[in-house]
């Protein structure tokens, strides 16, 4: 960064002005950044979220380590006591869906799926790769808010969970009657995720009884319940690209 001292001064001013606010966006030298602070809690929330500082430090450590491994994560621009600043990586895919008319969703979703497969090929897992935790900007994908690895779970189990969360999120935000989802999942499989897809299919085999329970809610259930049916439906289909009713 050309003027690191000036940048740090801007950050210090923002911290004074927005002390305790969890996330603040700002611009510096034509680039957008996000200041993330330890949340200032009041009342009962102080009891419910006692480890806010520890959580931020853990996130800093995770992002730093993942960046060293070449994972697609936002770059940390600055770190200090009780805060970090990350470079803007574009809107999340969930936010992009608000105005989808001018977007090429085939490429965006395929980019996200391929990035997830590449993350898995590095023997890493995200923990919750929903569309609200994935950004896309000019073909570049970044993952946010990595959850801690599940204790006692193998990396393969975590990656299977990743894939199921990702597919569930696709159906949640895009809906079932859309072959874009099949194309995105196929992009994941052909980018190195075939083994994990097969393991996910095996895992869901013992849960297929839910398919019949969830079927009446496939169009009228809540935004979390409806996708359950379609995820199960997805793994019941033959290996093809086209959406089939």
N, C-alpha and C positions, 0 to 999 in steps of 0.2 A: 504494500500500500504506500502511495507516494508521500502522504503526510500522516504518519501514524500518530504523532502527538496531537495534531488537530482532531483526528478521529476520536482519540481517547477523551479529548475535551468535550466533544459533542456528546459522547456516551455519558460522561460524568454529569453534564447538564441535564440530560434526559433522566438519569437516575434521580437527581434532585427534584426534578419537576414531576416525575411519575413514580415516586418511591412506593414500592410495594405492588405496583401494577404488574401483572404477570408477563404480558407481552405488549411491546410497543414497536411499531414500525417507523423507520426514518430513512432519509436519503443522505448520501454523502458522496460528493464528486460524481454525481450522475448514477450511482448505484443504490439499490434498496437493501436495507438490512433490517434485522429483527432483534430487538433487545428483549431478552428473557430473564426475568428476575425471580428470586425466591418470593413466592406469593405472601403478601402481608395479610395475615388471618386475624379475624376478630371473633369474639364470642365462642359459641360451641365449635366452630370450625377449627379452632386452635387445638381442640382435643381430637377431632376427626382426622386432621392432617398434621400430625406432629413432626413428620420427617420431610417437610418441603425442601429444606436446605440439602438434606441427604439425597433426595430425589434429583435435584438439579445437578449436584456433583456427580451423581451416577450417570446422568445423561451426558454430561461433559466428557466423562471418561469413556463412555460407550462410543460417542461420536468421534472422539480422538482416535480410539483404537481402530474403529471401522475405517476411518479415513486412511490410516496407515496401511490397512489391508487392501485399499483400493475400492472399498464398497461405495455404492452410489448414495452418498449422504451429503447434506449441505455442509459447506465449509465453515468452520469456526473462525471468525475474524478477531475476536477479543474475548478474554476471560478475566474475571476479577472476583473479589469477595461478594458472593451472593448474586452473581449475574454471568451471563454469557451473551455474545453477539454472534449471530450467524448470518451468512450471506443469503439474500433472497434467491429462491430457486423456482419462482413462478407459482402460479395458483395450483391448489390441489385439484385433482381430477374431479372430485365432488363439486368444487366451486365452479369449475369450467362447465359442468353440466347445467348450471343455471341458465346459461345462454349458449345452447349447443348449435345454433343454426350455422355458424360460420366455421365450425371445427370439423376436422377430418377424423372422425372417431375411430375409424378402422386403424389408422396409424397410431393414434394416441393410446388406445387400449392395447394394441400389439406391442408398442414400446414398453408399456408398463409390465406386461406379461413377460416379455423377454428380459427386462431388468430384474424381475423377481427370479426367473430361472438362473440368471447370471449370479445373483446374490446367493442362491442355493448352491450353485456350482463352486462357490468359494467356501462351502461348508459353514455357511452362516444362516441364521433365521431371523425374521423380523419380530414375530410374536403376534402382530395384528395388522397385516398389510391391507387394510380397507382403503377405499378410494379417497377417504378424507385424510389419509396418512401418506399419500403418494402425490408428488407434484410432477408437473410436466411443463417444460418450456423449451420451445424450438427443438423438439426431439430428445431432449435430455430429461431423464427421470431421476428423481431423488426420493428417498424414503425418510420419513420423519417418525419420531416418537417410538423408537425401538423399545419393546418390552423386555424385561429381564428373562433370560432363558428359564424355562420351567424346570424346577428342581427335579432331578431323577428322570427326566425325559431325554431320550437320545436326540441327536441333531436331526435324524431322519423323522422322528415323531413330530418335532417342532416344525419341520418343513412341510410335512403333511398337513398340519394344522394351518400353517401359512396359506397353503393352496386352497384349503376349504374356506378360510376366511375371505380370501381374495375372490373366489367364485361367488360366495354368498353376497359379497359387496357388489359385484357386478350385477347380479340379479336384483339386489335391493335398489340400486340407483338407476338402472337402465330398464329393468322389466324383462319379462320372459320372452315376449315375441320379438326377439332381436338376434339375428344370426351373428351380430358383432361379438357376442359372448363366446359362441363356439369358435370363431376365428381367433379370439384372444387366447382362449385355452389351448387351441392348437398351436399357437405361436409359442406359448410356454412349453408345451410338450416337445416341439421340434427344436427349441433352444437349449435343450438339455434336461428338461423336467419330466421326461417320460417315466422314469422309474418312480418318481414321487407321485405322479398322477396314478400310476398303477397301484402303488401302496395306498393312496387315498381311496381308490375304488375298493380295494380289499378291506380297508378299515370300515367303509360305509356298508359293506355287505351285511354286517350284523345289525345295522340300523335301518335297513330298508323297510321294516315294519312301520316306521314313521311315515313312509311314503303314503300309505293308505289313510293314516290318521290326518296327515296334512293336506291331502288332496282337496277336501271341501273348502280349504282356506287359500287355495292357490291364487285366487283372484280377489278375494275379499278379506283376507287376513291382514294383520298388521304388517308394517314394513320389515319387521324382523322375522315374522312367521312365514309370510309368503315365500321368501327366498329359500327357506328350509326345504319346501316341496321341490322347488326348481333345482336346487343342488342335488337332491336325491334323484330327481328326474334325469339330470345331466349324466349321472354315472350309470343310469340304466340303459342309456342309448348305445347304439353301435358307434364305432369309431369313425365318425364322419364330420364334415364341416357344417352341413346345412342344418338349420333349425327345423325340427320336425314336430308337428303337433300330435 
